[in-house]
Amino acid sequence: MGDTWRYSYSPGGDVISVEVDGHQGQDFVYDTGGALTAIQQNVSMKNGTQTTVNMLSSIYDADGRITGLLAFVVYPFLPEGWGFAY
């Protein structure tokens, strides 16, 4: 394995970022109530630009309540998407 993982935490104890071997991995975004709303990762595009990809997104109803989560996980050979509804 040999990978070194480093986690950064908010003053309240929530994970806010992950680095792997000194490289930025993912950032974790929370709403004002402390609920995890997004997992973001910077990726390099073929044309050399950088973009931020949301790996986790919340699904809201008309009243603004979270009713589900949608996640996108990239494995070495096959991307996978999954969701969870309350």
N, C-alpha and C positions, 0 to 999 in steps of 0.2 A: 504494500500500500504506500507508505511513505508520505502521504499527504498531510499537511499541517492545516488544521481548521482553526480559525479565530473568530469568535463571536463578540459583537458589540451590543451593549445593553443600554436601554433608556434608564433614567433615574428611578423609574417605577419598576424596573426589572424585566421589561419586555425586550426580546431580541429585536434589534433594529437593523443589523447587517451581519453578513457572513463573508469571510475572506478564505480562500483556499490557496495555500502556498504563496501568500502575499498578493494575490490577485482578487479584485472585487468579485464576489459571487452574487449574492442576492441582497436586496433591501426589503425590509418588512414595513408596511404602512398600516397605521391604526387610525380609527376614527376618534372623535373626542371622547367617546364612551369607553375607549380601550379595546374595542373589537378589531381584530385583524381584518383589513379590507383589501389588501393587495400584497403580493410578493412580486417584486420587480427585479429584472436582470438586464444589464446592458449587454448587447450582442453586436458583433461586427458583421456588417452586411458585405456581400460580394463586391460592391462598388467602393468599399473602404470606409464608408460612413458608419457611425455608431447609432444605435437606436435602443430605446428601452422597451422591453417586452413585459407585459403583465402576465405572470405565471398563475396568478390567482385573482379572480374577480368576484365580487359579491353581486347577487341578483336581488333587487328590491321590488316590493309591491308598490301600489299606488300611494300608500300611506308612508312610504320611506322605510319600511321594516325589511330587514334582510330575510329573504325566503329561500335562498340557496347560494351555493358556491360553485364556481366553474374553475377548474384547474387545468393547466397544460404542462405536461412533464415531457422533457425531451430525453430520450434514451439514445445511446450511440447509434442505433440503426433505425428505430421506429418511434415517431412521436405518438404520444398517447394523450387523449383528452378525457376528462371525467368530471362529473358533476354530482352535487348532493343537494337535494331539496328538503326543506323542513316540513 
